[in-house]
Amino acid sequence: MWLPIPATEIDGLPDAFEYRFWEGGEFPADP
């Protein structure tokens, strides 16, 4: 599922990346 995450909570990614994909397991690291 896609989870909306404030860009300020994503370390090392530009503001454009505001969504992260999560399949229900461990939260994924930065791509």
N, C-alpha and C positions, 0 to 999 in steps of 0.2 A: 504494500500500500504506500501511497505517497503522503508524507507528513509535512505540513507547512512548518517551517522553522524560521524564526527571525534571523536575518543574516548576521546579526551581532552575536548569535550563539554558535555560528559556524566558524571555527578557527581556520584561518588561512585561505578562505574562499572569497571571491569577489561578491558584492551585494547581489549580483544577478542570480547566484545560486541560492534560491530561497526554499527549495524543496529537496528532500532526500528520500530515497527509496528504502523501505523497510519491509522485510518479508516475515517478520514476527520473531526472528531470532535475536542474536546479538546486534546491537545497533552498529551499522556499517561505518567504517573509517572513511576518511576523505578519499575520493576516487583518484 
